[in-house]
Amino acid sequence: MVAASPAEPQGRRPDQTSGEKLSSDAAAEEAATAGEADRWPAPVLAQLHVRLGDDALLGTLGQGRYILHKGYHNGRILISALAVGLAQGCLDHAIAYAKEREAFGRRIGGFQLVQKMVADIAVKVETARLIARKAAWAYDSGTPDDYTMSISKYYCAEIASECADLAIQVHGGSGFMNESPPSRYWRDTRIVRIGDGTSQIQVLLIAKALGLDVDFG
């Protein structure tokens, strides 16, 4: 068994406890490590020799990785749903802004290139939602697999970032400001491409499920 405990506070100054006066060299070293004591202490790992009975075994011996995979499947559905929600928010704000913002004597929603950006966001949102629901259905049906879950997580996460980028473009310069919801969504969507397996890992899992020779090393 491995246990973690907070480390001893770092960066103690000699004169804090013993009244020692710092030499010039020690003072220079102290200055170089200033703020060390304020850092969050790193945990210390220790092996504890504890014997557990058979009743403490979770699942089947040697099959722990498959239990862990179930957690991955659950997490990837969650990330997919989060990504779809962010993409939908981008669509909602893009539509609202296109209907109210006026430029060159008309609302920008009347310009064909703006219309295309809004329509592209809508298509991406709908396809991502269908894929995420398929993954959720597979999980609820007891038939989840890496292929379906990875496609859902990969596609929804990537689409969310694309929708945020397009929504910012619809808003123009104001879309880049911190006060603009699409700007916040753009930052939020960045993490869904990392959490619970990066987009790159999902691509490898999809390729492996298709029978390709994938090397995770």
PyMOL CGO cylinders between C-alpha atoms (Angstrom):
from pymol import cmd
from pymol.cgo import CYLINDER

trace = [
    CYLINDER, 0.00, 0.00, 0.00, 1.21, 3.48, -0.83, 0.3, 1, 1, 1, 1, 1, 1,
    CYLINDER, 1.21, 3.48, -0.83, 0.24, 6.43, 1.36, 0.3, 1, 1, 1, 1, 1, 1,
    CYLINDER, 0.24, 6.43, 1.36, 0.81, 10.14, 0.85, 0.3, 1, 1, 1, 1, 1, 1,
    CYLINDER, 0.81, 10.14, 0.85, 1.35, 12.71, 3.56, 0.3, 1, 1, 1, 1, 1, 1,
    CYLINDER, 1.35, 12.71, 3.56, 2.31, 16.39, 3.46, 0.3, 1, 1, 1, 1, 1, 1,
    CYLINDER, 2.31, 16.39, 3.46, 6.01, 17.05, 3.38, 0.3, 1, 1, 1, 1, 1, 1,
    CYLINDER, 6.01, 17.05, 3.38, 7.77, 19.01, 6.06, 0.3, 1, 1, 1, 1, 1, 1,
    CYLINDER, 7.77, 19.01, 6.06, 7.66, 22.76, 5.39, 0.3, 1, 1, 1, 1, 1, 1,
    CYLINDER, 7.66, 22.76, 5.39, 10.48, 23.83, 3.13, 0.3, 1, 1, 1, 1, 1, 1,
    CYLINDER, 10.48, 23.83, 3.13, 12.65, 26.91, 3.18, 0.3, 1, 1, 1, 1, 1, 1,
    CYLINDER, 12.65, 26.91, 3.18, 13.20, 27.36, 6.94, 0.3, 1, 1, 1, 1, 1, 1,
    CYLINDER, 13.20, 27.36, 6.94, 15.58, 30.17, 7.60, 0.3, 1, 1, 1, 1, 1, 1,
    CYLINDER, 15.58, 30.17, 7.60, 18.36, 29.38, 10.07, 0.3, 1, 1, 1, 1, 1, 1,
    CYLINDER, 18.36, 29.38, 10.07, 17.69, 32.51, 12.11, 0.3, 1, 1, 1, 1, 1, 1,
    CYLINDER, 17.69, 32.51, 12.11, 14.00, 31.63, 12.49, 0.3, 1, 1, 1, 1, 1, 1,
    CYLINDER, 14.00, 31.63, 12.49, 14.73, 29.02, 15.17, 0.3, 1, 1, 1, 1, 1, 1,
    CYLINDER, 14.73, 29.02, 15.17, 18.33, 29.25, 16.28, 0.3, 1, 1, 1, 1, 1, 1,
    CYLINDER, 18.33, 29.25, 16.28, 19.03, 32.95, 16.19, 0.3, 1, 1, 1, 1, 1, 1,
    CYLINDER, 19.03, 32.95, 16.19, 21.88, 32.39, 13.73, 0.3, 1, 1, 1, 1, 1, 1,
    CYLINDER, 21.88, 32.39, 13.73, 23.00, 35.38, 11.72, 0.3, 1, 1, 1, 1, 1, 1,
    CYLINDER, 23.00, 35.38, 11.72, 23.08, 34.80, 7.97, 0.3, 1, 1, 1, 1, 1, 1,
    CYLINDER, 23.08, 34.80, 7.97, 26.45, 35.15, 6.25, 0.3, 1, 1, 1, 1, 1, 1,
    CYLINDER, 26.45, 35.15, 6.25, 26.63, 36.95, 2.93, 0.3, 1, 1, 1, 1, 1, 1,
    CYLINDER, 26.63, 36.95, 2.93, 26.67, 33.61, 1.08, 0.3, 1, 1, 1, 1, 1, 1,
    CYLINDER, 26.67, 33.61, 1.08, 23.76, 32.29, 3.08, 0.3, 1, 1, 1, 1, 1, 1,
    CYLINDER, 23.76, 32.29, 3.08, 21.87, 35.53, 2.52, 0.3, 1, 1, 1, 1, 1, 1,
    CYLINDER, 21.87, 35.53, 2.52, 22.38, 35.20, -1.23, 0.3, 1, 1, 1, 1, 1, 1,
    CYLINDER, 22.38, 35.20, -1.23, 21.12, 31.63, -1.14, 0.3, 1, 1, 1, 1, 1, 1,
    CYLINDER, 21.12, 31.63, -1.14, 18.15, 32.74, 0.96, 0.3, 1, 1, 1, 1, 1, 1,
    CYLINDER, 18.15, 32.74, 0.96, 17.28, 35.42, -1.57, 0.3, 1, 1, 1, 1, 1, 1,
    CYLINDER, 17.28, 35.42, -1.57, 17.48, 32.92, -4.43, 0.3, 1, 1, 1, 1, 1, 1,
    CYLINDER, 17.48, 32.92, -4.43, 14.96, 30.65, -2.70, 0.3, 1, 1, 1, 1, 1, 1,
    CYLINDER, 14.96, 30.65, -2.70, 12.68, 33.37, -1.39, 0.3, 1, 1, 1, 1, 1, 1,
    CYLINDER, 12.68, 33.37, -1.39, 9.09, 32.27, -1.16, 0.3, 1, 1, 1, 1, 1, 1,
    CYLINDER, 9.09, 32.27, -1.16, 9.95, 28.58, -0.86, 0.3, 1, 1, 1, 1, 1, 1,
    CYLINDER, 9.95, 28.58, -0.86, 8.18, 28.35, 2.49, 0.3, 1, 1, 1, 1, 1, 1,
    CYLINDER, 8.18, 28.35, 2.49, 4.97, 29.65, 0.95, 0.3, 1, 1, 1, 1, 1, 1,
    CYLINDER, 4.97, 29.65, 0.95, 4.76, 26.91, -1.65, 0.3, 1, 1, 1, 1, 1, 1,
    CYLINDER, 4.76, 26.91, -1.65, 2.26, 24.08, -1.30, 0.3, 1, 1, 1, 1, 1, 1,
    CYLINDER, 2.26, 24.08, -1.30, 4.12, 21.18, 0.33, 0.3, 1, 1, 1, 1, 1, 1,
    CYLINDER, 4.12, 21.18, 0.33, 4.80, 18.22, -1.94, 0.3, 1, 1, 1, 1, 1, 1,
    CYLINDER, 4.80, 18.22, -1.94, 3.40, 14.90, -0.67, 0.3, 1, 1, 1, 1, 1, 1,
    CYLINDER, 3.40, 14.90, -0.67, 5.75, 12.22, 0.60, 0.3, 1, 1, 1, 1, 1, 1,
    CYLINDER, 5.75, 12.22, 0.60, 5.03, 8.69, -0.62, 0.3, 1, 1, 1, 1, 1, 1,
    CYLINDER, 5.03, 8.69, -0.62, 5.63, 5.83, 1.77, 0.3, 1, 1, 1, 1, 1, 1,
    CYLINDER, 5.63, 5.83, 1.77, 5.07, 2.09, 1.50, 0.3, 1, 1, 1, 1, 1, 1,
    CYLINDER, 5.07, 2.09, 1.50, 2.96, 0.65, 4.30, 0.3, 1, 1, 1, 1, 1, 1,
    CYLINDER, 2.96, 0.65, 4.30, 3.22, -3.12, 4.78, 0.3, 1, 1, 1, 1, 1, 1,
    CYLINDER, 3.22, -3.12, 4.78, -0.43, -3.89, 5.42, 0.3, 1, 1, 1, 1, 1, 1,
    CYLINDER, -0.43, -3.89, 5.42, -1.98, -7.30, 4.78, 0.3, 1, 1, 1, 1, 1, 1,
    CYLINDER, -1.98, -7.30, 4.78, -5.53, -7.29, 3.46, 0.3, 1, 1, 1, 1, 1, 1,
    CYLINDER, -5.53, -7.29, 3.46, -7.97, -10.16, 3.34, 0.3, 1, 1, 1, 1, 1, 1,
    CYLINDER, -7.97, -10.16, 3.34, -9.65, -11.56, 0.23, 0.3, 1, 1, 1, 1, 1, 1,
    CYLINDER, -9.65, -11.56, 0.23, -12.81, -9.66, 1.15, 0.3, 1, 1, 1, 1, 1, 1,
    CYLINDER, -12.81, -9.66, 1.15, -10.96, -6.39, 0.43, 0.3, 1, 1, 1, 1, 1, 1,
    CYLINDER, -10.96, -6.39, 0.43, -10.38, -7.34, -3.23, 0.3, 1, 1, 1, 1, 1, 1,
    CYLINDER, -10.38, -7.34, -3.23, -12.23, -5.14, -5.69, 0.3, 1, 1, 1, 1, 1, 1,
    CYLINDER, -12.23, -5.14, -5.69, -13.35, -7.14, -8.71, 0.3, 1, 1, 1, 1, 1, 1,
    CYLINDER, -13.35, -7.14, -8.71, -11.25, -10.07, -9.94, 0.3, 1, 1, 1, 1, 1, 1,
    CYLINDER, -11.25, -10.07, -9.94, -7.56, -10.48, -9.26, 0.3, 1, 1, 1, 1, 1, 1,
    CYLINDER, -7.56, -10.48, -9.26, -5.51, -9.16, -12.17, 0.3, 1, 1, 1, 1, 1, 1,
    CYLINDER, -5.51, -9.16, -12.17, -8.46, -7.42, -13.81, 0.3, 1, 1, 1, 1, 1, 1,
    CYLINDER, -8.46, -7.42, -13.81, -8.10, -4.00, -12.21, 0.3, 1, 1, 1, 1, 1, 1,
    CYLINDER, -8.10, -4.00, -12.21, -7.30, -2.25, -15.47, 0.3, 1, 1, 1, 1, 1, 1,
    CYLINDER, -7.30, -2.25, -15.47, -10.72, -3.18, -16.84, 0.3, 1, 1, 1, 1, 1, 1,
    CYLINDER, -10.72, -3.18, -16.84, -12.43, -1.64, -13.84, 0.3, 1, 1, 1, 1, 1, 1,
    CYLINDER, -12.43, -1.64, -13.84, -10.38, 1.48, -14.48, 0.3, 1, 1, 1, 1, 1, 1,
    CYLINDER, -10.38, 1.48, -14.48, -11.44, 1.47, -18.12, 0.3, 1, 1, 1, 1, 1, 1,
    CYLINDER, -11.44, 1.47, -18.12, -15.06, 1.66, -17.05, 0.3, 1, 1, 1, 1, 1, 1,
    CYLINDER, -15.06, 1.66, -17.05, -14.19, 4.88, -15.28, 0.3, 1, 1, 1, 1, 1, 1,
    CYLINDER, -14.19, 4.88, -15.28, -12.59, 6.16, -18.47, 0.3, 1, 1, 1, 1, 1, 1,
    CYLINDER, -12.59, 6.16, -18.47, -15.74, 5.40, -20.42, 0.3, 1, 1, 1, 1, 1, 1,
    CYLINDER, -15.74, 5.40, -20.42, -17.87, 7.27, -17.90, 0.3, 1, 1, 1, 1, 1, 1,
    CYLINDER, -17.87, 7.27, -17.90, -15.49, 10.22, -17.91, 0.3, 1, 1, 1, 1, 1, 1,
    CYLINDER, -15.49, 10.22, -17.91, -15.40, 10.45, -21.69, 0.3, 1, 1, 1, 1, 1, 1,
    CYLINDER, -15.40, 10.45, -21.69, -19.18, 10.61, -21.86, 0.3, 1, 1, 1, 1, 1, 1,
    CYLINDER, -19.18, 10.61, -21.86, -19.13, 13.38, -19.27, 0.3, 1, 1, 1, 1, 1, 1,
    CYLINDER, -19.13, 13.38, -19.27, -16.50, 15.34, -21.19, 0.3, 1, 1, 1, 1, 1, 1,
    CYLINDER, -16.50, 15.34, -21.19, -18.50, 14.86, -24.40, 0.3, 1, 1, 1, 1, 1, 1,
    CYLINDER, -18.50, 14.86, -24.40, -21.61, 16.29, -22.75, 0.3, 1, 1, 1, 1, 1, 1,
    CYLINDER, -21.61, 16.29, -22.75, -19.65, 19.23, -21.37, 0.3, 1, 1, 1, 1, 1, 1,
    CYLINDER, -19.65, 19.23, -21.37, -18.24, 19.93, -24.83, 0.3, 1, 1, 1, 1, 1, 1,
    CYLINDER, -18.24, 19.93, -24.83, -21.69, 19.79, -26.44, 0.3, 1, 1, 1, 1, 1, 1,
    CYLINDER, -21.69, 19.79, -26.44, -23.02, 22.22, -23.85, 0.3, 1, 1, 1, 1, 1, 1,
    CYLINDER, -23.02, 22.22, -23.85, -20.19, 24.66, -24.55, 0.3, 1, 1, 1, 1, 1, 1,
    CYLINDER, -20.19, 24.66, -24.55, -20.75, 24.35, -28.30, 0.3, 1, 1, 1, 1, 1, 1,
    CYLINDER, -20.75, 24.35, -28.30, -24.48, 25.02, -27.83, 0.3, 1, 1, 1, 1, 1, 1,
    CYLINDER, -24.48, 25.02, -27.83, -23.65, 28.14, -25.82, 0.3, 1, 1, 1, 1, 1, 1,
    CYLINDER, -23.65, 28.14, -25.82, -21.44, 29.35, -28.66, 0.3, 1, 1, 1, 1, 1, 1,
    CYLINDER, -21.44, 29.35, -28.66, -24.30, 28.85, -31.11, 0.3, 1, 1, 1, 1, 1, 1,
    CYLINDER, -24.30, 28.85, -31.11, -26.80, 30.68, -28.91, 0.3, 1, 1, 1, 1, 1, 1,
    CYLINDER, -26.80, 30.68, -28.91, -24.56, 33.72, -28.52, 0.3, 1, 1, 1, 1, 1, 1,
    CYLINDER, -24.56, 33.72, -28.52, -23.55, 33.76, -32.19, 0.3, 1, 1, 1, 1, 1, 1,
    CYLINDER, -23.55, 33.76, -32.19, -27.21, 33.79, -33.28, 0.3, 1, 1, 1, 1, 1, 1,
    CYLINDER, -27.21, 33.79, -33.28, -28.17, 36.49, -30.78, 0.3, 1, 1, 1, 1, 1, 1,
    CYLINDER, -28.17, 36.49, -30.78, -25.25, 38.73, -31.74, 0.3, 1, 1, 1, 1, 1, 1,
    CYLINDER, -25.25, 38.73, -31.74, -25.83, 38.28, -35.48, 0.3, 1, 1, 1, 1, 1, 1,
    CYLINDER, -25.83, 38.28, -35.48, -29.43, 39.40, -35.00, 0.3, 1, 1, 1, 1, 1, 1,
    CYLINDER, -29.43, 39.40, -35.00, -28.66, 42.52, -32.98, 0.3, 1, 1, 1, 1, 1, 1,
    CYLINDER, -28.66, 42.52, -32.98, -25.29, 43.82, -34.23, 0.3, 1, 1, 1, 1, 1, 1,
    CYLINDER, -25.29, 43.82, -34.23, -25.51, 46.35, -37.03, 0.3, 1, 1, 1, 1, 1, 1,
    CYLINDER, -25.51, 46.35, -37.03, -22.76, 47.26, -39.48, 0.3, 1, 1, 1, 1, 1, 1,
    CYLINDER, -22.76, 47.26, -39.48, -22.81, 48.98, -42.87, 0.3, 1, 1, 1, 1, 1, 1,
    CYLINDER, -22.81, 48.98, -42.87, -26.44, 49.90, -42.40, 0.3, 1, 1, 1, 1, 1, 1,
    CYLINDER, -26.44, 49.90, -42.40, -27.80, 46.41, -41.64, 0.3, 1, 1, 1, 1, 1, 1,
    CYLINDER, -27.80, 46.41, -41.64, -27.69, 43.60, -39.13, 0.3, 1, 1, 1, 1, 1, 1,
    CYLINDER, -27.69, 43.60, -39.13, -24.65, 41.40, -39.67, 0.3, 1, 1, 1, 1, 1, 1,
    CYLINDER, -24.65, 41.40, -39.67, -26.87, 38.32, -39.70, 0.3, 1, 1, 1, 1, 1, 1,
    CYLINDER, -26.87, 38.32, -39.70, -27.89, 39.43, -43.20, 0.3, 1, 1, 1, 1, 1, 1,
    CYLINDER, -27.89, 39.43, -43.20, -24.38, 38.90, -44.58, 0.3, 1, 1, 1, 1, 1, 1,
    CYLINDER, -24.38, 38.90, -44.58, -23.88, 35.54, -46.22, 0.3, 1, 1, 1, 1, 1, 1,
    CYLINDER, -23.88, 35.54, -46.22, -20.45, 34.82, -44.75, 0.3, 1, 1, 1, 1, 1, 1,
    CYLINDER, -20.45, 34.82, -44.75, -21.77, 35.47, -41.24, 0.3, 1, 1, 1, 1, 1, 1,
    CYLINDER, -21.77, 35.47, -41.24, -24.71, 33.22, -42.03, 0.3, 1, 1, 1, 1, 1, 1,
    CYLINDER, -24.71, 33.22, -42.03, -22.30, 30.48, -43.07, 0.3, 1, 1, 1, 1, 1, 1,
    CYLINDER, -22.30, 30.48, -43.07, -20.36, 30.70, -39.82, 0.3, 1, 1, 1, 1, 1, 1,
    CYLINDER, -20.36, 30.70, -39.82, -23.54, 30.47, -37.76, 0.3, 1, 1, 1, 1, 1, 1,
    CYLINDER, -23.54, 30.47, -37.76, -24.82, 27.58, -39.88, 0.3, 1, 1, 1, 1, 1, 1,
    CYLINDER, -24.82, 27.58, -39.88, -21.50, 25.75, -39.55, 0.3, 1, 1, 1, 1, 1, 1,
    CYLINDER, -21.50, 25.75, -39.55, -21.69, 26.05, -35.76, 0.3, 1, 1, 1, 1, 1, 1,
    CYLINDER, -21.69, 26.05, -35.76, -25.24, 24.63, -35.84, 0.3, 1, 1, 1, 1, 1, 1,
    CYLINDER, -25.24, 24.63, -35.84, -24.18, 21.62, -37.93, 0.3, 1, 1, 1, 1, 1, 1,
    CYLINDER, -24.18, 21.62, -37.93, -21.25, 20.90, -35.62, 0.3, 1, 1, 1, 1, 1, 1,
    CYLINDER, -21.25, 20.90, -35.62, -23.44, 21.14, -32.51, 0.3, 1, 1, 1, 1, 1, 1,
    CYLINDER, -23.44, 21.14, -32.51, -26.07, 18.77, -33.87, 0.3, 1, 1, 1, 1, 1, 1,
    CYLINDER, -26.07, 18.77, -33.87, -23.60, 16.13, -35.05, 0.3, 1, 1, 1, 1, 1, 1,
    CYLINDER, -23.60, 16.13, -35.05, -21.67, 16.30, -31.76, 0.3, 1, 1, 1, 1, 1, 1,
    CYLINDER, -21.67, 16.30, -31.76, -24.89, 15.93, -29.77, 0.3, 1, 1, 1, 1, 1, 1,
    CYLINDER, -24.89, 15.93, -29.77, -25.89, 12.81, -31.74, 0.3, 1, 1, 1, 1, 1, 1,
    CYLINDER, -25.89, 12.81, -31.74, -22.47, 11.21, -31.25, 0.3, 1, 1, 1, 1, 1, 1,
    CYLINDER, -22.47, 11.21, -31.25, -22.48, 11.99, -27.52, 0.3, 1, 1, 1, 1, 1, 1,
    CYLINDER, -22.48, 11.99, -27.52, -25.97, 10.52, -27.13, 0.3, 1, 1, 1, 1, 1, 1,
    CYLINDER, -25.97, 10.52, -27.13, -24.90, 7.37, -28.97, 0.3, 1, 1, 1, 1, 1, 1,
    CYLINDER, -24.90, 7.37, -28.97, -22.01, 6.95, -26.54, 0.3, 1, 1, 1, 1, 1, 1,
    CYLINDER, -22.01, 6.95, -26.54, -24.30, 7.51, -23.55, 0.3, 1, 1, 1, 1, 1, 1,
    CYLINDER, -24.30, 7.51, -23.55, -26.80, 5.00, -24.95, 0.3, 1, 1, 1, 1, 1, 1,
    CYLINDER, -26.80, 5.00, -24.95, -24.06, 2.40, -25.38, 0.3, 1, 1, 1, 1, 1, 1,
    CYLINDER, -24.06, 2.40, -25.38, -22.92, 2.92, -21.79, 0.3, 1, 1, 1, 1, 1, 1,
    CYLINDER, -22.92, 2.92, -21.79, -26.46, 2.70, -20.39, 0.3, 1, 1, 1, 1, 1, 1,
    CYLINDER, -26.46, 2.70, -20.39, -27.05, -0.45, -22.47, 0.3, 1, 1, 1, 1, 1, 1,
    CYLINDER, -27.05, -0.45, -22.47, -24.00, -2.09, -20.95, 0.3, 1, 1, 1, 1, 1, 1,
    CYLINDER, -24.00, -2.09, -20.95, -22.12, -2.21, -24.25, 0.3, 1, 1, 1, 1, 1, 1,
    CYLINDER, -22.12, -2.21, -24.25, -19.52, 0.57, -24.03, 0.3, 1, 1, 1, 1, 1, 1,
    CYLINDER, -19.52, 0.57, -24.03, -16.31, 0.17, -26.00, 0.3, 1, 1, 1, 1, 1, 1,
    CYLINDER, -16.31, 0.17, -26.00, -13.17, 2.22, -26.56, 0.3, 1, 1, 1, 1, 1, 1,
    CYLINDER, -13.17, 2.22, -26.56, -14.11, 2.89, -30.18, 0.3, 1, 1, 1, 1, 1, 1,
    CYLINDER, -14.11, 2.89, -30.18, -17.46, 4.55, -29.46, 0.3, 1, 1, 1, 1, 1, 1,
    CYLINDER, -17.46, 4.55, -29.46, -16.28, 6.39, -26.37, 0.3, 1, 1, 1, 1, 1, 1,
    CYLINDER, -16.28, 6.39, -26.37, -13.12, 7.70, -28.00, 0.3, 1, 1, 1, 1, 1, 1,
    CYLINDER, -13.12, 7.70, -28.00, -14.94, 8.91, -31.11, 0.3, 1, 1, 1, 1, 1, 1,
    CYLINDER, -14.94, 8.91, -31.11, -17.42, 10.76, -28.90, 0.3, 1, 1, 1, 1, 1, 1,
    CYLINDER, -17.42, 10.76, -28.90, -14.79, 12.37, -26.70, 0.3, 1, 1, 1, 1, 1, 1,
    CYLINDER, -14.79, 12.37, -26.70, -12.50, 13.26, -29.60, 0.3, 1, 1, 1, 1, 1, 1,
    CYLINDER, -12.50, 13.26, -29.60, -15.16, 14.67, -31.90, 0.3, 1, 1, 1, 1, 1, 1,
    CYLINDER, -15.16, 14.67, -31.90, -17.13, 16.60, -29.29, 0.3, 1, 1, 1, 1, 1, 1,
    CYLINDER, -17.13, 16.60, -29.29, -14.01, 18.14, -27.75, 0.3, 1, 1, 1, 1, 1, 1,
    CYLINDER, -14.01, 18.14, -27.75, -12.58, 19.25, -31.09, 0.3, 1, 1, 1, 1, 1, 1,
    CYLINDER, -12.58, 19.25, -31.09, -15.93, 20.55, -32.30, 0.3, 1, 1, 1, 1, 1, 1,
    CYLINDER, -15.93, 20.55, -32.30, -16.42, 22.61, -29.15, 0.3, 1, 1, 1, 1, 1, 1,
    CYLINDER, -16.42, 22.61, -29.15, -13.18, 24.47, -29.81, 0.3, 1, 1, 1, 1, 1, 1,
    CYLINDER, -13.18, 24.47, -29.81, -14.11, 25.01, -33.44, 0.3, 1, 1, 1, 1, 1, 1,
    CYLINDER, -14.11, 25.01, -33.44, -17.53, 26.38, -32.46, 0.3, 1, 1, 1, 1, 1, 1,
    CYLINDER, -17.53, 26.38, -32.46, -15.97, 28.76, -29.95, 0.3, 1, 1, 1, 1, 1, 1,
    CYLINDER, -15.97, 28.76, -29.95, -13.54, 30.01, -32.57, 0.3, 1, 1, 1, 1, 1, 1,
    CYLINDER, -13.54, 30.01, -32.57, -16.35, 30.63, -35.06, 0.3, 1, 1, 1, 1, 1, 1,
    CYLINDER, -16.35, 30.63, -35.06, -18.50, 32.35, -32.43, 0.3, 1, 1, 1, 1, 1, 1,
    CYLINDER, -18.50, 32.35, -32.43, -15.62, 34.72, -31.65, 0.3, 1, 1, 1, 1, 1, 1,
    CYLINDER, -15.62, 34.72, -31.65, -15.30, 35.44, -35.36, 0.3, 1, 1, 1, 1, 1, 1,
    CYLINDER, -15.30, 35.44, -35.36, -19.01, 36.28, -35.58, 0.3, 1, 1, 1, 1, 1, 1,
    CYLINDER, -19.01, 36.28, -35.58, -18.58, 38.73, -32.70, 0.3, 1, 1, 1, 1, 1, 1,
    CYLINDER, -18.58, 38.73, -32.70, -15.56, 40.36, -34.31, 0.3, 1, 1, 1, 1, 1, 1,
    CYLINDER, -15.56, 40.36, -34.31, -13.20, 42.27, -32.05, 0.3, 1, 1, 1, 1, 1, 1,
    CYLINDER, -13.20, 42.27, -32.05, -15.62, 42.25, -29.13, 0.3, 1, 1, 1, 1, 1, 1,
    CYLINDER, -15.62, 42.25, -29.13, -15.60, 38.46, -29.17, 0.3, 1, 1, 1, 1, 1, 1,
    CYLINDER, -15.60, 38.46, -29.17, -11.98, 38.45, -28.04, 0.3, 1, 1, 1, 1, 1, 1,
    CYLINDER, -11.98, 38.45, -28.04, -12.66, 40.52, -24.92, 0.3, 1, 1, 1, 1, 1, 1,
    CYLINDER, -12.66, 40.52, -24.92, -12.86, 38.83, -21.52, 0.3, 1, 1, 1, 1, 1, 1,
    CYLINDER, -12.86, 38.83, -21.52, -16.40, 40.13, -21.08, 0.3, 1, 1, 1, 1, 1, 1,
    CYLINDER, -16.40, 40.13, -21.08, -17.56, 38.20, -24.15, 0.3, 1, 1, 1, 1, 1, 1,
    CYLINDER, -17.56, 38.20, -24.15, -19.06, 34.74, -23.44, 0.3, 1, 1, 1, 1, 1, 1,
    CYLINDER, -19.06, 34.74, -23.44, -17.50, 33.17, -26.58, 0.3, 1, 1, 1, 1, 1, 1,
    CYLINDER, -17.50, 33.17, -26.58, -14.08, 34.25, -25.32, 0.3, 1, 1, 1, 1, 1, 1,
    CYLINDER, -14.08, 34.25, -25.32, -14.71, 32.43, -22.06, 0.3, 1, 1, 1, 1, 1, 1,
    CYLINDER, -14.71, 32.43, -22.06, -16.09, 29.41, -23.90, 0.3, 1, 1, 1, 1, 1, 1,
    CYLINDER, -16.09, 29.41, -23.90, -12.97, 29.31, -26.05, 0.3, 1, 1, 1, 1, 1, 1,
    CYLINDER, -12.97, 29.31, -26.05, -10.81, 29.02, -22.94, 0.3, 1, 1, 1, 1, 1, 1,
    CYLINDER, -10.81, 29.02, -22.94, -13.15, 26.47, -21.37, 0.3, 1, 1, 1, 1, 1, 1,
    CYLINDER, -13.15, 26.47, -21.37, -13.20, 24.27, -24.46, 0.3, 1, 1, 1, 1, 1, 1,
    CYLINDER, -13.20, 24.27, -24.46, -9.42, 24.04, -24.42, 0.3, 1, 1, 1, 1, 1, 1,
    CYLINDER, -9.42, 24.04, -24.42, -9.40, 21.81, -21.37, 0.3, 1, 1, 1, 1, 1, 1,
    CYLINDER, -9.40, 21.81, -21.37, -11.91, 19.29, -22.77, 0.3, 1, 1, 1, 1, 1, 1,
    CYLINDER, -11.91, 19.29, -22.77, -9.34, 18.40, -25.42, 0.3, 1, 1, 1, 1, 1, 1,
    CYLINDER, -9.34, 18.40, -25.42, -6.96, 17.38, -22.63, 0.3, 1, 1, 1, 1, 1, 1,
    CYLINDER, -6.96, 17.38, -22.63, -8.93, 15.93, -19.73, 0.3, 1, 1, 1, 1, 1, 1,
    CYLINDER, -8.93, 15.93, -19.73, -9.73, 12.18, -19.58, 0.3, 1, 1, 1, 1, 1, 1,
    CYLINDER, -9.73, 12.18, -19.58, -7.36, 11.40, -22.42, 0.3, 1, 1, 1, 1, 1, 1,
    CYLINDER, -7.36, 11.40, -22.42, -6.06, 13.96, -24.89, 0.3, 1, 1, 1, 1, 1, 1,
    CYLINDER, -6.06, 13.96, -24.89, -7.39, 14.19, -28.41, 0.3, 1, 1, 1, 1, 1, 1,
    CYLINDER, -7.39, 14.19, -28.41, -4.18, 12.55, -29.60, 0.3, 1, 1, 1, 1, 1, 1,
    CYLINDER, -4.18, 12.55, -29.60, -4.76, 9.54, -27.34, 0.3, 1, 1, 1, 1, 1, 1,
    CYLINDER, -4.76, 9.54, -27.34, -8.33, 9.23, -28.58, 0.3, 1, 1, 1, 1, 1, 1,
    CYLINDER, -8.33, 9.23, -28.58, -7.08, 9.10, -32.17, 0.3, 1, 1, 1, 1, 1, 1,
    CYLINDER, -7.08, 9.10, -32.17, -4.75, 6.23, -31.27, 0.3, 1, 1, 1, 1, 1, 1,
    CYLINDER, -4.75, 6.23, -31.27, -7.54, 4.35, -29.51, 0.3, 1, 1, 1, 1, 1, 1,
    CYLINDER, -7.54, 4.35, -29.51, -9.80, 4.75, -32.53, 0.3, 1, 1, 1, 1, 1, 1,
    CYLINDER, -9.80, 4.75, -32.53, -7.07, 3.52, -34.87, 0.3, 1, 1, 1, 1, 1, 1,
    CYLINDER, -7.07, 3.52, -34.87, -6.39, 0.53, -32.60, 0.3, 1, 1, 1, 1, 1, 1,
    CYLINDER, -6.39, 0.53, -32.60, -10.10, -0.37, -32.54, 0.3, 1, 1, 1, 1, 1, 1,
    CYLINDER, -10.10, -0.37, -32.54, -10.05, -0.32, -36.34, 0.3, 1, 1, 1, 1, 1, 1,
    CYLINDER, -10.05, -0.32, -36.34, -7.37, -2.99, -36.33, 0.3, 1, 1, 1, 1, 1, 1,
    CYLINDER, -7.37, -2.99, -36.33, -4.36, -0.85, -37.08, 0.3, 1, 1, 1, 1, 1, 1,
    CYLINDER, -4.36, -0.85, -37.08, -0.97, -1.55, -35.51, 0.3, 1, 1, 1, 1, 1, 1,
    CYLINDER, -0.97, -1.55, -35.51, -0.86, 1.11, -32.82, 0.3, 1, 1, 1, 1, 1, 1,
    CYLINDER, -0.86, 1.11, -32.82, 2.17, 1.58, -30.60, 0.3, 1, 1, 1, 1, 1, 1,
    CYLINDER, 2.17, 1.58, -30.60, 1.42, 3.52, -27.41, 0.3, 1, 1, 1, 1, 1, 1,
    CYLINDER, 1.42, 3.52, -27.41, 5.11, 3.53, -26.50, 0.3, 1, 1, 1, 1, 1, 1,
]
cmd.load_cgo(trace, "trace")
